[in-house]
């Protein structure tokens, strides 16, 4: 099995561990990620970055929440 690693580096982004001080009411979706050859990628964690809220949320496995009005990167 091949391992795939992707890193993200942002200057002046900072870190704030709020432990979800406000309940997020975004819908959950079950994500499926595939390679260009249509092989399924099994990811240990998925990070969703929303530039509108200036934050990043990490989810484990493939059940994630997305802000329908957000400016998102996964």
C-alpha positions as CSV (number, residue, x, y, z in Angstrom):
1,X,0.0,0.0,0.0
2,X,1.3,3.5,-0.8
3,X,1.1,6.3,1.7
4,X,0.0,9.8,0.6
5,X,0.9,12.8,2.7
6,X,-0.1,16.4,2.0
7,X,1.0,19.2,4.3
8,X,-0.3,22.7,4.6
9,X,1.8,25.7,5.6
10,X,0.3,29.1,6.2
11,X,2.2,32.1,7.6
12,X,0.5,34.0,10.4
13,X,-2.5,31.6,10.6
14,X,-2.1,31.0,14.3
15,X,-3.6,28.2,16.4
16,X,-6.6,28.4,18.6
17,X,-8.0,25.3,20.2
18,X,-11.6,26.3,21.0
19,X,-12.9,22.8,21.5
20,X,-16.1,23.9,19.6
21,X,-17.2,26.7,21.9
22,X,-20.2,27.3,19.6
23,X,-22.2,24.4,18.3
24,X,-21.8,24.1,14.5
25,X,-25.1,23.3,12.7
26,X,-23.6,22.5,9.3
27,X,-24.9,19.4,7.6
28,X,-22.9,16.2,7.8
29,X,-21.8,14.4,4.6
30,X,-20.1,11.1,4.1
31,X,-17.1,11.9,1.8
32,X,-15.5,9.5,-0.6
33,X,-12.1,10.4,-2.1
34,X,-10.7,8.6,-5.1
35,X,-7.4,8.7,-7.1
36,X,-7.3,9.6,-10.7
37,X,-7.5,5.9,-11.4
38,X,-10.8,5.7,-9.5
39,X,-9.2,3.8,-6.6
40,X,-10.6,4.7,-3.2
41,X,-8.4,6.7,-0.8
42,X,-8.8,5.7,2.8
43,X,-7.9,8.7,4.9
44,X,-7.3,8.8,8.6
45,X,-8.3,12.4,8.9
46,X,-9.7,15.2,6.8
47,X,-9.1,18.9,7.4
48,X,-11.7,21.4,6.2
49,X,-10.5,25.0,6.0
50,X,-13.1,27.8,5.9
51,X,-11.5,31.1,5.0
52,X,-14.6,33.0,5.9
53,X,-14.4,31.9,9.6
54,X,-10.6,31.9,9.4
55,X,-10.4,28.4,10.8
56,X,-9.6,24.8,10.2
57,X,-11.5,21.8,11.6
58,X,-10.1,18.2,11.4
59,X,-12.5,15.3,11.1
60,X,-11.6,11.6,11.5
61,X,-12.7,9.0,9.0
62,X,-15.0,10.2,6.2
63,X,-17.9,11.9,8.0
64,X,-17.4,15.7,7.8
65,X,-19.4,18.8,8.2
66,X,-19.5,21.6,5.5
67,X,-20.8,25.1,5.7
68,X,-23.1,25.5,2.7
69,X,-22.2,29.2,2.5
70,X,-18.5,28.8,3.4
71,X,-15.4,29.3,1.3
72,X,-13.9,25.9,1.8
73,X,-10.8,23.9,1.1
74,X,-10.4,20.2,1.9
